[in-house]
């Protein structure tokens, strides 16, 4: 799904005390495996009366060159105040929310509900691309390998590729083109075709296990995942037009609610914000893929078109951001998964993995994007302190 807002990025979140009363208040600060020293747990802020406005402020820009490595004061521990800011943003937002921030070129990480499993939705396309490129590195796949896509391979929801397939009968694309289309356009047919080419969900799960990526699940593919969330069994006719939406609308509310509740209670594609942030850091450090494949995937992610008003919009000029978004189905005004994960690079080259996952939320889309912008803006604001 794509959304656009006019004007400058939202740099504050305002919510009533009635909304705050329904929020989860547990928090955790998670050290990376490279350090045994945990950042102190931020104090729980008192709930103010009336409304709450969270100011973000302007990023601090140092005019002095930053020391490299352990001499950098921000290398071993988060900047003073960042944990408290992230905690306040997390606590103020309604619904199940997970946030993780990790300094890639450093030794610290912090998180709120960082170990919980959240629905990934299209964030899972990131693992398909990693698995494909690992196969390339191992010599089992070529980027120029041709893949045929016919009507029997079409999926549902966002799939611009489907129009070409229907117009031409079938199309042939390279593995490279499938990766590009799946990541930059979040095309479901391109992703499922790439998934089929690399050996299916089992191949992705094997890669996640081989690299010991932690609390990350991979689902059965877009068609089975989305039909299961809706309480249906997949039929290929659902890939045509709005047949899926029509069949879903014909279900009883009880059937849909039961299927959605089952998915949210134990998401088959669930992943923890901390595990995702760690994987992003490992990719950026070059420990998941070959140097060539690492550079290629980071470049592809820098051209992602979805979610321009999510995390990316909270960063000031001079920062770079590469990412992957994910958005789930809606039921009764509630969205099952509204996510953005990515790598932010400061003008001085310091890199941060940032993950925001909304497992269940009824907040309007502008408020969801405002939260994400506030998180990335906070990382930029406290950078260099």
C-alpha positions as a Python dict, from the first residue, in 0.01 Angstrom:
ca = {
    (1, 'X'): (0, 0, 0),
    (2, 'X'): (123, 348, -81),
    (3, 'X'): (32, 669, 92),
    (4, 'X'): (142, 1029, 38),
    (5, 'X'): (118, 1327, 267),
    (6, 'X'): (186, 1685, 173),
    (7, 'X'): (403, 1920, 375),
    (8, 'X'): (693, 1856, 610),
    (9, 'X'): (726, 1524, 801),
    (10, 'X'): (523, 1498, 1118),
    (11, 'X'): (763, 1551, 1409),
    (12, 'X'): (523, 1509, 1700),
    (13, 'X'): (263, 1259, 1815),
    (14, 'X'): (-41, 1384, 2009),
    (15, 'X'): (-269, 1140, 2183),
    (16, 'X'): (-531, 1157, 2455),
    (17, 'X'): (-487, 1009, 2802),
    (18, 'X'): (-771, 770, 2720),
    (19, 'X'): (-559, 622, 2443),
    (20, 'X'): (-254, 599, 2669),
    (21, 'X'): (-454, 401, 2923),
    (22, 'X'): (-474, 109, 2682),
    (23, 'X'): (-100, 92, 2608),
    (24, 'X'): (144, -178, 2708),
    (25, 'X'): (403, -50, 2954),
    (26, 'X'): (672, -317, 2962),
    (27, 'X'): (1011, -219, 2818),
    (28, 'X'): (1344, -382, 2757),
    (29, 'X'): (1694, -272, 2665),
    (30, 'X'): (1877, -542, 2472),
    (31, 'X'): (2257, -556, 2447),
    (32, 'X'): (2417, -704, 2139),
    (33, 'X'): (2611, -1027, 2169),
    (34, 'X'): (2935, -825, 2156),
    (35, 'X'): (2882, -673, 2497),
    (36, 'X'): (2767, -804, 2831),
    (37, 'X'): (2683, -463, 2973),
    (38, 'X'): (2313, -376, 2958),
    (39, 'X'): (2196, -19, 2930),
    (40, 'X'): (1998, 77, 3242),
    (41, 'X'): (1621, 43, 3203),
    (42, 'X'): (1462, 384, 3147),
    (43, 'X'): (1230, 505, 3415),
    (44, 'X'): (857, 473, 3338),
    (45, 'X'): (730, 821, 3278),
    (46, 'X'): (415, 933, 3463),
    (47, 'X'): (100, 962, 3259),
    (48, 'X'): (14, 1331, 3222),
    (49, 'X'): (-338, 1463, 3224),
    (50, 'X'): (-502, 1571, 2903),
    (51, 'X'): (-305, 1523, 2583),
    (52, 'X'): (58, 1431, 2529),
    (53, 'X'): (277, 1595, 2267),
    (54, 'X'): (614, 1434, 2200),
    (55, 'X'): (860, 1695, 2068),
    (56, 'X'): (1133, 1569, 1842),
    (57, 'X'): (1346, 1879, 1800),
    (58, 'X'): (1625, 1938, 1553),
    (59, 'X'): (1914, 1695, 1500),
    (60, 'X'): (2239, 1786, 1666),
    (61, 'X'): (2518, 1834, 1412),
    (62, 'X'): (2871, 1836, 1539),
    (63, 'X'): (3131, 2051, 1365),
    (64, 'X'): (3414, 1837, 1502),
    (65, 'X'): (3525, 1512, 1336),
    (66, 'X'): (3400, 1207, 1524),
    (67, 'X'): (3655, 958, 1661),
    (68, 'X'): (3640, 614, 1507),
    (69, 'X'): (3574, 286, 1684),
    (70, 'X'): (3577, 239, 2063),
    (71, 'X'): (3708, 593, 2122),
    (72, 'X'): (3374, 724, 2001),
    (73, 'X'): (3160, 786, 2313),
    (74, 'X'): (2856, 649, 2128),
    (75, 'X'): (3032, 326, 2032),
    (76, 'X'): (2973, 126, 2351),
    (77, 'X'): (2644, 271, 2480),
    (78, 'X'): (2343, 462, 2345),
    (79, 'X'): (2354, 842, 2360),
    (80, 'X'): (2213, 975, 2686),
    (81, 'X'): (1842, 1034, 2646),
    (82, 'X'): (1779, 816, 2340),
    (83, 'X'): (1649, 519, 2540),
    (84, 'X'): (1411, 745, 2731),
    (85, 'X'): (1285, 908, 2410),
    (86, 'X'): (1223, 574, 2239),
    (87, 'X'): (1049, 443, 2551),
    (88, 'X'): (823, 748, 2566),
    (89, 'X'): (727, 717, 2199),
    (90, 'X'): (658, 346, 2237),
    (91, 'X'): (455, 386, 2555),
    (92, 'X'): (237, 661, 2408),
    (93, 'X'): (132, 468, 2096),
    (94, 'X'): (-177, 244, 2118),
    (95, 'X'): (-169, -119, 2015),
    (96, 'X'): (107, -379, 2015),
    (97, 'X'): (423, -196, 1908),
    (98, 'X'): (783, -315, 1877),
    (99, 'X'): (1085, -91, 1828),
    (100, 'X'): (1453, -183, 1794),
    (101, 'X'): (1755, 38, 1728),
    (102, 'X'): (2110, -94, 1692),
    (103, 'X'): (2428, 90, 1616),
    (104, 'X'): (2579, -115, 1335),
    (105, 'X'): (2933, 15, 1383),
    (106, 'X'): (2917, -14, 1760),
    (107, 'X'): (2830, -234, 2055),
    (108, 'X'): (2484, -135, 2169),
    (109, 'X'): (2121, -203, 2092),
    (110, 'X'): (1798, -98, 2257),
    (111, 'X'): (1443, -220, 2215),
    (112, 'X'): (1084, -205, 2331),
    (113, 'X'): (909, -543, 2308),
    (114, 'X'): (1216, -643, 2113),
    (115, 'X'): (1176, -1016, 2173),
    (116, 'X'): (807, -1048, 2082),
    (117, 'X'): (699, -1192, 1748),
    (118, 'X'): (526, -944, 1515),
    (119, 'X'): (360, -1014, 1179),
    (120, 'X'): (616, -933, 910),
    (121, 'X'): (399, -926, 599),
    (122, 'X'): (614, -795, 310),
    (123, 'X'): (917, -746, 534),
    (124, 'X'): (962, -1120, 470),
    (125, 'X'): (1063, -1039, 111),
    (126, 'X'): (1396, -936, 261),
    (127, 'X'): (1468, -1298, 362),
    (128, 'X'): (1378, -1427, 16),
    (129, 'X'): (1628, -1187, -141),
    (130, 'X'): (1897, -1288, 110),
    (131, 'X'): (1838, -1657, 39),
    (132, 'X'): (1852, -1601, -336),
    (133, 'X'): (2177, -1407, -316),
    (134, 'X'): (2329, -1667, -84),
    (135, 'X'): (2247, -1926, -352),
    (136, 'X'): (2422, -1702, -605),
    (137, 'X'): (2726, -1682, -376),
    (138, 'X'): (2727, -2064, -347),
    (139, 'X'): (2711, -2107, -725),
    (140, 'X'): (2367, -2271, -717),
    (141, 'X'): (2189, -1980, -888),
    (142, 'X'): (2279, -1705, -1135),
    (143, 'X'): (2151, -1350, -1135),
    (144, 'X'): (2097, -1376, -1511),
    (145, 'X'): (1905, -1704, -1480),
    (146, 'X'): (1571, -1688, -1664),
    (147, 'X'): (1241, -1755, -1485),
    (148, 'X'): (907, -1798, -1663),
    (149, 'X'): (596, -1650, -1498),
    (150, 'X'): (253, -1754, -1623),
    (151, 'X'): (-107, -1701, -1509),
    (152, 'X'): (-73, -1998, -1276),
    (153, 'X'): (198, -1811, -1084),
    (154, 'X'): (-2, -1495, -1011),
    (155, 'X'): (-79, -1411, -650),
    (156, 'X'): (-295, -1136, -498),
    (157, 'X'): (-299, -781, -367),
    (158, 'X'): (-11, -569, -498),
    (159, 'X'): (129, -733, -812),
    (160, 'X'): (193, -489, -1100),
    (161, 'X'): (363, -776, -1281),
    (162, 'X'): (23, -943, -1326),
    (163, 'X'): (-84, -696, -1595),
    (164, 'X'): (213, -794, -1812),
    (165, 'X'): (147, -1164, -1763),
    (166, 'X'): (-218, -1132, -1862),
    (167, 'X'): (-137, -912, -2161),
    (168, 'X'): (141, -1137, -2295),
    (169, 'X'): (31, -1479, -2172),
    (170, 'X'): (357, -1518, -1981),
    (171, 'X'): (674, -1323, -1914),
    (172, 'X'): (1034, -1425, -1860),
    (173, 'X'): (1248, -1239, -1609),
    (174, 'X'): (1595, -1285, -1467),
    (175, 'X'): (1659, -1357, -1101),
    (176, 'X'): (1811, -1010, -1079),
    (177, 'X'): (1491, -853, -1212),
    (178, 'X'): (1277, -1055, -972),
    (179, 'X'): (1483, -936, -674),
    (180, 'X'): (1461, -577, -794),
    (181, 'X'): (1084, -594, -849),
    (182, 'X'): (1012, -778, -524),
    (183, 'X'): (1212, -537, -307),
    (184, 'X'): (1171, -198, -475),
    (185, 'X'): (806, -242, -575),
    (186, 'X'): (701, -507, -317),
    (187, 'X'): (544, -705, -602),
    (188, 'X'): (392, -1024, -459),
    (189, 'X'): (405, -1222, -784),
    (190, 'X'): (772, -1136, -837),
    (191, 'X'): (851, -1242, -481),
    (192, 'X'): (659, -1570, -498),
    (193, 'X'): (823, -1650, -834),
    (194, 'X'): (1165, -1585, -682),
    (195, 'X'): (1068, -1798, -381),
    (196, 'X'): (967, -2084, -610),
    (197, 'X'): (1295, -2054, -800),
    (198, 'X'): (1514, -2080, -490),
    (199, 'X'): (1335, -2388, -356),
    (200, 'X'): (1033, -2260, -168),
    (201, 'X'): (981, -2167, 197),
    (202, 'X'): (1201, -2453, 313),
    (203, 'X'): (1504, -2296, 145),
    (204, 'X'): (1445, -1965, 325),
    (205, 'X'): (1402, -2138, 659),
    (206, 'X'): (1722, -2331, 600),
    (207, 'X'): (1907, -2007, 531),
    (208, 'X'): (1770, -1842, 846),
    (209, 'X'): (1884, -2144, 1045),
    (210, 'X'): (2224, -2165, 879),
    (211, 'X'): (2296, -1802, 960),
    (212, 'X'): (2151, -1835, 1312),
    (213, 'X'): (1932, -1527, 1266),
    (214, 'X'): (1722, -1596, 1574),
    (215, 'X'): (1352, -1530, 1627),
    (216, 'X'): (1250, -1502, 1262),
    (217, 'X'): (982, -1720, 1102),
    (218, 'X'): (907, -1754, 734),
    (219, 'X'): (554, -1827, 616),
    (220, 'X'): (420, -2043, 333),
    (221, 'X'): (429, -1778, 60),
    (222, 'X'): (195, -1492, -18),
    (223, 'X'): (-104, -1688, -149),
    (224, 'X'): (-131, -1934, 138),
    (225, 'X'): (-40, -1675, 400),
    (226, 'X'): (-299, -1417, 299),
    (227, 'X'): (-580, -1665, 234),
    (228, 'X'): (-515, -1826, 572),
    (229, 'X'): (-524, -1490, 750),
    (230, 'X'): (-865, -1428, 590),
    (231, 'X'): (-999, -1770, 687),
    (232, 'X'): (-1000, -1916, 334),
    (233, 'X'): (-822, -2184, 133),
    (234, 'X'): (-634, -2059, -171),
    (235, 'X'): (-785, -2093, -517),
    (236, 'X'): (-598, -1971, -823),
    (237, 'X'): (-909, -1782, -937),
    (238, 'X'): (-848, -1546, -646),
    (239, 'X'): (-552, -1401, -838),
    (240, 'X'): (-785, -1245, -1097),
    (241, 'X'): (-917, -894, -1042),
    (242, 'X'): (-1079, -854, -701),
    (243, 'X'): (-1196, -1213, -671),
    (244, 'X'): (-1007, -1260, -345),
    (245, 'X'): (-1164, -953, -186),
    (246, 'X'): (-1511, -1063, -303),
    (247, 'X'): (-1471, -1411, -156),
    (248, 'X'): (-1335, -1266, 167),
    (249, 'X'): (-1632, -1030, 197),
    (250, 'X'): (-1870, -1324, 166),
    (251, 'X'): (-1731, -1485, 481),
    (252, 'X'): (-1911, -1445, 811),
    (253, 'X'): (-1762, -1191, 1053),
    (254, 'X'): (-1705, -1472, 1303),
    (255, 'X'): (-1500, -1671, 1053),
    (256, 'X'): (-1284, -1375, 965),
    (257, 'X'): (-1235, -1274, 1327),
    (258, 'X'): (-1137, -1626, 1434),
    (259, 'X'): (-882, -1655, 1153),
    (260, 'X'): (-735, -1312, 1225),
    (261, 'X'): (-714, -1374, 1599),
    (262, 'X'): (-542, -1707, 1536),
    (263, 'X'): (-286, -1538, 1312),
    (264, 'X'): (-214, -1257, 1553),
    (265, 'X'): (-179, -1491, 1849),
    (266, 'X'): (89, -1695, 1673),
    (267, 'X'): (195, -1530, 1344),
    (268, 'X'): (329, -1789, 1103),
    (269, 'X'): (553, -1517, 956),
    (270, 'X'): (638, -1361, 1292),
    (271, 'X'): (974, -1206, 1374),
    (272, 'X'): (1115, -1008, 1663),
    (273, 'X'): (1233, -648, 1615),
    (274, 'X'): (1563, -730, 1787),
    (275, 'X'): (1635, -1022, 1554),
    (276, 'X'): (1554, -813, 1247),
    (277, 'X'): (1777, -526, 1365),
    (278, 'X'): (2060, -772, 1425),
    (279, 'X'): (2016, -921, 1077),
    (280, 'X'): (2027, -575, 919),
    (281, 'X'): (2347, -501, 1112),
    (282, 'X'): (2504, -827, 1001),
    (283, 'X'): (2411, -759, 639),
    (284, 'X'): (2567, -411, 658),
    (285, 'X'): (2881, -553, 819),
    (286, 'X'): (2914, -803, 535),
    (287, 'X'): (2872, -1124, 735),
    (288, 'X'): (2559, -1261, 565),
    (289, 'X'): (2658, -1246, 198),
    (290, 'X'): (2962, -1204, -22),
    (291, 'X'): (3092, -845, -62),
    (292, 'X'): (2942, -827, -411),
    (293, 'X'): (2601, -955, -304),
    (294, 'X'): (2604, -735, 5),
    (295, 'X'): (2668, -424, -200),
    (296, 'X'): (2404, -524, -452),
    (297, 'X'): (2126, -587, -198),
    (298, 'X'): (2198, -267, -5),
    (299, 'X'): (2178, -76, -332),
    (300, 'X'): (1846, -239, -421),
    (301, 'X'): (1701, -154, -79),
    (302, 'X'): (1807, 208, -122),
    (303, 'X'): (1562, 229, -414),
    (304, 'X'): (1256, 96, -230),
    (305, 'X'): (950, 290, -346),
    (306, 'X'): (703, 186, -74),
    (307, 'X'): (670, 368, 256),
    (308, 'X'): (824, 708, 171),
    (309, 'X'): (644, 862, 470),
    (310, 'X'): (746, 598, 722),
    (311, 'X'): (1096, 583, 876),
    (312, 'X'): (1263, 756, 584),
    (313, 'X'): (1064, 1077, 626),
    (314, 'X'): (1188, 1131, 981),
    (315, 'X'): (1553, 1164, 881),
    (316, 'X'): (1704, 1510, 815),
    (317, 'X'): (1883, 1612, 494),
    (318, 'X'): (2221, 1448, 453),
    (319, 'X'): (2111, 1113, 597),
    (320, 'X'): (2069, 806, 374),
    (321, 'X'): (1814, 530, 426),
    (322, 'X'): (1751, 189, 272),
    (323, 'X'): (1461, -26, 382),
    (324, 'X'): (1175, -272, 334),
    (325, 'X'): (815, -217, 441),
    (326, 'X'): (530, -453, 525),
    (327, 'X'): (154, -397, 554),
    (328, 'X'): (-109, -653, 652),
    (329, 'X'): (-481, -699, 601),
    (330, 'X'): (-743, -484, 771),
    (331, 'X'): (-1037, -606, 975),
    (332, 'X'): (-1276, -369, 1145),
    (333, 'X'): (-1031, -80, 1128),
    (334, 'X'): (-743, -286, 1270),
    (335, 'X'): (-433, -360, 1062),
    (336, 'X'): (-242, -683, 1127),
    (337, 'X'): (112, -563, 1064),
    (338, 'X'): (231, -216, 967),
    (339, 'X'): (610, -219, 951),
    (340, 'X'): (928, -58, 829),
    (341, 'X'): (1282, -188, 875),
    (342, 'X'): (1600, -32, 745),
    (343, 'X'): (1950, 108, 776),
    (344, 'X'): (2006, 479, 836),
    (345, 'X'): (2346, 630, 760),
    (346, 'X'): (2449, 963, 912),
    (347, 'X'): (2650, 1219, 715),
    (348, 'X'): (2964, 1108, 904),
    (349, 'X'): (2907, 745, 796),
    (350, 'X'): (2773, 608, 1126),
    (351, 'X'): (2505, 347, 1060),
    (352, 'X'): (2198, 244, 1259),
    (353, 'X'): (1954, -43, 1208),
    (354, 'X'): (1602, 82, 1285),
    (355, 'X'): (1294, -140, 1314),
    (356, 'X'): (937, -33, 1391),
    (357, 'X'): (662, -296, 1384),
    (358, 'X'): (295, -236, 1465),
    (359, 'X'): (147, -577, 1533),
    (360, 'X'): (-210, -458, 1584),
    (361, 'X'): (-325, -100, 1561),
    (362, 'X'): (-643, 93, 1492),
    (363, 'X'): (-463, 427, 1478),
    (364, 'X'): (-508, 618, 1152),
    (365, 'X'): (-234, 581, 894),
    (366, 'X'): (-94, 935, 946),
    (367, 'X'): (-43, 857, 1316),
    (368, 'X'): (136, 532, 1232),
    (369, 'X'): (370, 713, 997),
    (370, 'X'): (421, 989, 1253),
    (371, 'X'): (540, 734, 1510),
    (372, 'X'): (790, 590, 1264),
    (373, 'X'): (913, 935, 1170),
    (374, 'X'): (950, 1021, 1538),
    (375, 'X'): (1165, 714, 1600),
    (376, 'X'): (1404, 776, 1312),
    (377, 'X'): (1413, 1148, 1391),
    (378, 'X'): (1510, 1064, 1751),
    (379, 'X'): (1802, 852, 1627),
    (380, 'X'): (1921, 1146, 1417),
    (381, 'X'): (1865, 1398, 1696),
    (382, 'X'): (2070, 1206, 1952),
    (383, 'X'): (2342, 1103, 1707),
    (384, 'X'): (2669, 1265, 1804),
    (385, 'X'): (2575, 1336, 2164),
}
